[in-house]
Amino acid sequence: MANTPQSKKRARQNERRYDVNKARRSRIRTFIRKVEEAIASGDYEAATNALRTAQPELARGVTKGVVHKNTASRKISRLAARVKALNA
């Protein structure tokens, strides 16, 4: 248990950041899921639009420190490849 005033404040801040980061992570997963659902349905146009909206969301996750840069890059790359394969 936190004893000093600073450690108590840190515990409060950590709880707050945890909630914010959790919501942000959930939001990113939702955007990714929308792209994957569009890919599964075989709709190239919908998949392209979903990917366009998911990319900035993943990039925002990187700047906010929720997702690692390489992880976001990998996810975007793999989704883009799957969307491109739909058109072929």
KABEL-V922809 format. One record per residue. N is the residue number from 1. RES is the residue in three letters. SS is DSSP state (2 for helix, 1 for strand, 0 for the rest). OMEGA is omega as a letter, one per 30 degrees, with the letter a starting at -180 (NA if undefined). D_FIRST is the distance of its C-alpha to the first C-alpha in whole Angstrom. Layout:
[[N | RES | SS | OMEGA | D_FIRST] [N | RES | SS | OMEGA | D_FIRST]]
This chain:
[[1 | MET | 0 | a | 0] [2 | ALA | 0 | a | 4] [3 | ASN | 0 | a | 6] [4 | THR | 0 | l | 10] [5 | PRO | 2 | a | 12] [6 | GLN | 2 | a | 12] [7 | SER | 2 | l | 9] [8 | LYS | 2 | l | 9] [9 | LYS | 2 | l | 12] [10 | ARG | 2 | l | 12] [11 | ALA | 2 | l | 9] [12 | ARG | 2 | l | 12] [13 | GLN | 2 | a | 15] [14 | ASN | 2 | l | 14] [15 | GLU | 2 | a | 14] [16 | ARG | 2 | a | 17] [17 | ARG | 2 | l | 19] [18 | TYR | 2 | l | 18] [19 | ASP | 2 | a | 20] [20 | VAL | 2 | a | 23] [21 | ASN | 2 | l | 23] [22 | LYS | 2 | l | 23] [23 | ALA | 2 | a | 26] [24 | ARG | 2 | l | 28] [25 | ARG | 2 | l | 28] [26 | SER | 2 | l | 29] [27 | ARG | 2 | l | 32] [28 | ILE | 2 | l | 33] [29 | ARG | 2 | l | 33] [30 | THR | 2 | l | 35] [31 | PHE | 2 | l | 37] [32 | ILE | 2 | l | 38] [33 | ARG | 2 | l | 39] [34 | LYS | 2 | l | 41] [35 | VAL | 2 | a | 43] [36 | GLU | 2 | l | 43] [37 | GLU | 2 | l | 44] [38 | ALA | 2 | l | 47] [39 | ILE | 2 | a | 48] [40 | ALA | 2 | l | 48] [41 | SER | 2 | l | 50] [42 | GLY | 0 | a | 53] [43 | ASP | 0 | a | 53] [44 | TYR | 2 | a | 53] [45 | GLU | 2 | a | 53] [46 | ALA | 2 | l | 50] [47 | ALA | 2 | l | 48] [48 | THR | 2 | l | 49] [49 | ASN | 2 | l | 48] [50 | ALA | 2 | l | 45] [51 | LEU | 2 | l | 44] [52 | ARG | 2 | l | 45] [53 | THR | 2 | a | 42] [54 | ALA | 2 | a | 40] [55 | GLN | 2 | l | 40] [56 | PRO | 2 | l | 39] [57 | GLU | 2 | l | 36] [58 | LEU | 2 | l | 35] [59 | ALA | 2 | l | 36] [60 | ARG | 2 | l | 33] [61 | GLY | 2 | l | 31] [62 | VAL | 2 | a | 31] [63 | THR | 2 | a | 31] [64 | LYS | 0 | l | 28] [65 | GLY | 0 | a | 26] [66 | VAL | 0 | a | 26] [67 | VAL | 0 | l | 29] [68 | HIS | 0 | a | 30] [69 | LYS | 2 | a | 34] [70 | ASN | 2 | l | 35] [71 | THR | 2 | l | 34] [72 | ALA | 2 | l | 35] [73 | SER | 2 | l | 39] [74 | ARG | 2 | a | 39] [75 | LYS | 2 | l | 38] [76 | ILE | 2 | a | 41] [77 | SER | 2 | a | 43] [78 | ARG | 2 | l | 43] [79 | LEU | 2 | a | 44] [80 | ALA | 2 | l | 46] [81 | ALA | 2 | l | 48] [82 | ARG | 2 | l | 48] [83 | VAL | 2 | l | 49] [84 | LYS | 2 | l | 52] [85 | ALA | 2 | l | 53] [86 | LEU | 2 | a | 54] [87 | ASN | 2 | a | 56] [88 | ALA | 0 | NA | 58]]
